[in-house]
């Protein structure tokens, strides 16, 4: 059946990229069973099926959920060195990480260790194979914004004396490790700083936007646990994947690039209202904080740097939200 999700995969897979760089290459993806990783795999499989790109895919994960028979699966905890013999590798995409507030709160040590040790182990793998590594980093490395769109040069402010800061700081350390491996060993590495990614994820996610979407799809009123005055950059998963692939192919070694949808000048509360209107529900305000949630009130990022490479978001945040709700409603039928 032709669905919106399939349309998203097709749209990204048929972008005018230099896909020949991936022809008959082997891609090693950590966190490939996750939300973004799964979409990347769907795009690569589409390229193989309809364009005969013959891309080999190796997924490294602690579980095999959603892995197709045509994909090589390696059961491995990324916090441990990769000592098993692997096929020849041409590219590495490092996505493995805790990604939402409840994980940060319930497993703060695991959050830090996965980011730092995982990056260290995969950078060593890149060094041994002399291949390009893309690190998936986050807008969270900026901490609190300064009221204007943040470029890649902005250093931000993070209160490091909180449990929540473990995610932000460990992503910063991961980026620093990339620069250190480039300097010390001459490896090829590029960094994708993703805005808050959303989309039709069927796994439990405690981020605010994911909770709004979940309530809408279930036909419930949306609960807003703040006044909703925060201003954040967001990114529909299809555009996150198109940005990651663009940087893998064309990003400059050693550079970090922001990736986000164009700002619609909407607050978090504005997006909650938009989602509630999609399904005819209302918003309930409950000013009880979520453990591990961000204290940032402004995190809009400037994406001119990646746009100079030829990337542009295909979907607005509003359109991405509409598609997400429709896809998840179909899944639940």
C-alpha positions as CSV (number, residue, x, y, z in Angstrom):
1,X,0.0,0.0,0.0
2,X,1.3,3.5,-0.9
3,X,1.5,5.3,2.3
4,X,2.8,8.7,3.5
5,X,5.7,6.9,5.2
6,X,6.7,5.2,1.9
7,X,6.3,8.6,0.2
8,X,8.8,10.1,2.7
9,X,11.3,7.3,2.0
10,X,10.9,7.6,-1.7
11,X,11.3,11.4,-1.6
12,X,14.6,11.2,0.3
13,X,16.0,8.3,-1.7
14,X,15.3,10.1,-5.0
15,X,17.0,13.4,-4.0
16,X,19.7,14.6,-6.4
17,X,22.6,13.5,-4.3
18,X,25.9,11.9,-5.4
19,X,24.6,8.4,-4.6
20,X,27.4,6.9,-6.6
21,X,29.7,7.5,-3.7
22,X,27.7,4.8,-1.9
23,X,27.5,2.3,-4.8
24,X,28.8,-1.1,-3.7
25,X,30.0,0.4,-0.4
26,X,29.5,-1.0,3.1
27,X,27.7,1.2,5.7
28,X,28.2,0.5,9.4
29,X,25.4,2.0,11.4
30,X,25.3,2.0,15.2
31,X,21.8,2.5,16.6
32,X,20.4,1.2,13.4
33,X,17.3,-0.2,15.1
34,X,16.4,3.2,16.4
35,X,14.1,5.8,14.9
36,X,16.5,7.7,12.7
37,X,18.6,4.7,12.0
38,X,15.6,2.7,10.8
39,X,14.6,5.4,8.4
40,X,18.2,5.6,7.0
41,X,18.1,1.8,6.4
42,X,14.8,2.1,4.6
43,X,16.2,4.8,2.3
44,X,19.3,2.7,1.5
45,X,17.2,-0.4,0.8
46,X,15.1,1.8,-1.6
47,X,18.3,2.8,-3.4
48,X,19.3,-0.9,-3.7
49,X,15.9,-2.0,-4.9
50,X,15.1,0.7,-7.5
51,X,18.6,2.0,-8.4
52,X,20.7,-1.1,-7.9
53,X,23.2,0.7,-5.7
54,X,24.3,-2.5,-4.1
55,X,24.9,-0.8,-0.7
56,X,25.8,-3.3,2.0
57,X,24.3,-2.5,5.4
58,X,25.8,-3.6,8.8
59,X,23.7,-2.7,11.8
60,X,25.3,-2.7,15.3
61,X,22.8,-2.8,18.1
62,X,21.9,-4.5,21.4
63,X,18.7,-5.9,19.9
64,X,17.5,-7.1,16.5
65,X,14.1,-5.4,16.4
66,X,13.1,-4.5,12.9
67,X,16.2,-5.9,11.2
68,X,15.5,-7.2,7.7
69,X,17.1,-10.5,6.4
70,X,19.1,-8.5,3.8
71,X,21.0,-6.6,6.5
72,X,24.0,-7.9,8.4
73,X,23.2,-7.6,12.1
74,X,25.9,-7.5,14.8
75,X,24.7,-7.8,18.4
76,X,27.0,-5.5,20.4
77,X,27.0,-3.0,23.2
78,X,28.7,0.0,21.7
79,X,30.2,0.9,25.1
80,X,32.6,-2.0,24.6
81,X,35.4,-2.2,22.0
82,X,34.5,-3.9,18.8
83,X,36.9,-6.8,18.7
84,X,35.0,-9.2,16.4
85,X,36.1,-9.6,12.8
86,X,34.0,-7.4,10.5
87,X,33.6,-7.2,6.7
88,X,35.3,-4.4,5.0
89,X,33.7,-1.1,6.0
90,X,33.5,2.1,3.9
91,X,31.4,4.5,6.0
92,X,30.3,4.7,9.7
93,X,27.2,6.5,11.0
94,X,27.2,6.7,14.8
95,X,23.6,7.1,16.0
96,X,23.5,5.0,19.2
97,X,22.5,7.1,22.2
98,X,19.9,7.7,24.8
99,X,17.6,10.3,23.2
100,X,14.9,11.5,25.6
101,X,14.3,12.9,29.1
102,X,13.2,9.8,30.9
103,X,16.3,7.9,29.7
104,X,18.5,10.8,30.8
105,X,16.8,10.7,34.2
106,X,16.5,7.0,34.8
107,X,20.0,6.1,33.3
108,X,22.2,9.2,33.6
109,X,25.4,7.1,33.8
110,X,24.4,5.0,30.8
111,X,23.6,8.1,28.9
112,X,27.1,9.5,29.4
113,X,28.9,6.2,28.9
114,X,27.0,5.3,25.7
115,X,27.8,8.7,24.2
116,X,31.5,8.9,25.2
117,X,32.6,5.3,25.1
118,X,30.5,4.6,22.0
119,X,32.1,7.5,20.1
120,X,35.6,6.5,21.3
121,X,35.1,2.9,20.1
122,X,33.6,3.8,16.7
123,X,36.3,6.4,16.1
124,X,38.9,3.7,16.7
125,X,37.0,1.6,14.2
126,X,37.1,4.4,11.7
127,X,40.9,4.8,12.4
128,X,41.5,1.1,11.8
129,X,39.5,1.0,8.6
130,X,40.6,4.5,7.4
131,X,37.0,5.4,6.6
132,X,34.7,8.4,7.1
133,X,32.6,8.6,10.3
134,X,29.5,10.8,10.8
135,X,28.7,11.6,14.4
136,X,25.0,12.4,15.2
137,X,25.2,15.2,17.7
138,X,22.5,17.5,19.0
139,X,21.3,21.0,19.5
140,X,21.5,20.2,23.2
141,X,25.3,20.9,23.1
142,X,24.3,24.6,23.0
143,X,22.4,24.5,26.2
144,X,20.6,27.8,26.8
145,X,20.3,30.0,23.7
146,X,21.1,33.7,23.6
147,X,17.8,34.9,22.0
148,X,19.1,34.8,18.4
149,X,19.5,31.8,16.0
150,X,22.6,29.9,17.1
151,X,25.4,29.3,14.6
152,X,27.9,26.4,14.9
153,X,30.4,28.9,16.5
154,X,28.1,29.6,19.5
155,X,29.4,27.9,22.6
156,X,26.2,28.2,24.7
157,X,25.7,27.7,28.4
158,X,25.1,24.5,30.3
159,X,24.7,24.1,34.0
160,X,27.0,21.1,34.4
161,X,25.9,20.5,38.0
162,X,22.7,18.7,37.0
163,X,21.9,15.1,36.1
164,X,20.3,16.4,32.9
165,X,23.6,17.9,31.8
166,X,25.1,14.5,31.3
167,X,23.5,14.2,27.9
168,X,24.6,17.7,26.7
169,X,28.1,17.4,28.1
170,X,28.7,13.9,26.8
171,X,27.7,15.0,23.3
172,X,30.2,17.8,23.6
173,X,32.9,15.4,24.6
174,X,31.9,13.1,21.7
175,X,32.4,16.1,19.3
176,X,35.8,16.8,21.0
177,X,36.8,13.2,20.6
178,X,36.1,13.6,16.8
179,X,38.4,16.6,16.6
180,X,41.1,14.8,18.6
181,X,41.0,11.8,16.4
182,X,41.2,14.0,13.3
183,X,44.2,15.9,14.8
184,X,46.0,12.9,16.2
185,X,45.3,10.2,13.7
186,X,44.1,12.0,10.6
187,X,40.7,10.3,10.4
188,X,37.8,11.6,8.3
189,X,34.9,12.8,10.5
190,X,31.9,15.1,10.1
191,X,29.4,16.1,12.7
192,X,25.6,16.5,12.4
193,X,24.0,18.7,15.1
194,X,20.4,17.7,14.9
195,X,17.5,19.8,16.1
196,X,14.7,18.1,18.2
197,X,13.7,15.3,15.8
198,X,10.1,14.1,15.6
199,X,8.1,11.8,13.4
200,X,6.0,8.6,13.4
201,X,8.1,6.8,16.0
202,X,6.1,3.9,17.6
203,X,8.5,3.5,20.5
204,X,8.0,5.3,23.9
205,X,9.5,8.8,23.8
206,X,9.2,11.3,26.7
207,X,10.1,14.4,24.7
208,X,7.4,17.1,24.7
209,X,6.6,17.0,21.0
210,X,6.4,13.2,21.0
211,X,4.0,13.3,24.0
212,X,1.8,15.8,22.2
213,X,1.7,13.6,19.1
214,X,0.9,10.5,21.2
215,X,-2.0,12.1,22.9
216,X,-3.4,13.3,19.5
217,X,-3.2,9.9,17.9
218,X,-4.9,8.3,20.9
219,X,-7.7,11.0,20.7
220,X,-6.8,12.5,24.1
221,X,-6.4,16.1,25.1
222,X,-2.8,17.3,25.0
223,X,-1.2,18.0,28.4
224,X,1.3,20.9,28.4
225,X,3.6,20.8,31.5
226,X,4.7,24.4,31.2
227,X,3.3,27.7,29.9
228,X,4.5,26.6,26.4
229,X,6.5,29.8,25.8
230,X,9.7,27.9,24.8
231,X,11.1,28.5,21.3
232,X,12.9,25.4,19.8
233,X,14.1,24.3,16.4
234,X,12.5,21.0,15.3
235,X,13.2,18.6,12.5
236,X,11.0,16.0,10.8
237,X,12.7,12.7,10.6
238,X,12.8,12.5,6.8
239,X,14.7,15.8,6.8
240,X,17.0,14.6,9.5
241,X,17.9,11.6,7.3
242,X,18.4,13.7,4.2
243,X,20.7,16.0,6.2
244,X,22.7,13.1,7.6
245,X,23.2,11.6,4.2
246,X,24.1,14.9,2.7
247,X,26.8,15.4,5.3
248,X,28.1,11.9,4.9
249,X,28.5,12.5,1.2
250,X,29.6,16.2,1.1
251,X,30.3,17.5,4.6
252,X,33.8,18.9,5.2
253,X,36.0,16.9,7.5
254,X,36.2,18.3,11.0
255,X,33.1,20.5,10.5
256,X,29.9,20.5,12.5
257,X,26.6,21.4,10.8
258,X,23.3,22.4,12.3
259,X,20.2,20.7,10.8
260,X,16.7,22.0,11.4
261,X,13.5,22.9,9.7
262,X,13.0,26.5,8.9
263,X,11.7,28.5,11.9
264,X,8.0,29.1,11.8
265,X,8.1,31.6,14.7
266,X,6.0,29.2,16.8
267,X,6.3,28.5,20.5
268,X,6.1,25.0,22.0
269,X,2.6,25.9,23.1
270,X,1.8,27.0,19.5
271,X,2.8,23.6,18.2
272,X,0.7,21.9,20.9
273,X,-2.3,23.9,19.8
274,X,-1.6,23.1,16.1
275,X,-1.5,19.3,16.9
276,X,-4.7,19.5,19.1
277,X,-6.5,21.2,16.2
278,X,-5.5,18.4,13.9
279,X,-7.6,16.0,15.9
280,X,-10.2,18.3,17.4
281,X,-9.0,18.1,21.0
282,X,-8.0,20.7,23.6
283,X,-4.9,21.6,25.7
284,X,-4.7,20.9,29.4
285,X,-2.0,22.9,31.3
286,X,-0.3,20.9,34.1
287,X,2.7,22.8,35.4
288,X,4.5,19.8,36.7
289,X,8.0,19.3,35.3
290,X,9.1,16.1,33.7
291,X,12.3,14.6,35.3
292,X,15.2,15.0,32.9
293,X,13.5,17.6,30.8
294,X,15.4,20.5,29.3
295,X,15.4,23.8,31.2
296,X,16.3,25.7,28.0
297,X,13.7,28.3,26.9
298,X,15.3,29.2,23.6
299,X,17.1,26.9,21.2
300,X,16.7,28.1,17.6
301,X,19.6,27.1,15.4
302,X,20.9,28.7,12.2
303,X,21.3,26.2,9.3
304,X,22.9,28.4,6.7
305,X,26.1,26.4,6.8
306,X,24.6,23.1,5.6
307,X,22.4,25.0,3.2
308,X,25.5,26.2,1.5
309,X,26.3,22.5,0.7
310,X,23.0,22.3,-1.2
311,X,20.8,20.9,1.6
312,X,17.4,22.3,2.3
313,X,14.5,21.0,4.5
314,X,11.7,19.5,2.4
315,X,9.1,19.7,5.2
316,X,8.0,22.5,7.5
317,X,7.5,21.5,11.1
318,X,3.7,21.9,10.7
319,X,3.7,19.7,7.6
320,X,5.9,17.1,9.4
321,X,3.5,17.1,12.3
322,X,0.5,16.6,10.0
323,X,2.2,13.7,8.3
324,X,3.3,12.2,11.6
325,X,-0.3,12.2,13.0
326,X,-1.7,10.7,9.8
327,X,1.0,7.9,9.6
328,X,0.5,6.9,13.3
329,X,-3.3,6.9,12.9
330,X,-2.9,4.5,10.1
331,X,-0.5,2.3,12.2
332,X,-3.1,2.1,15.0
333,X,-6.0,1.1,12.7
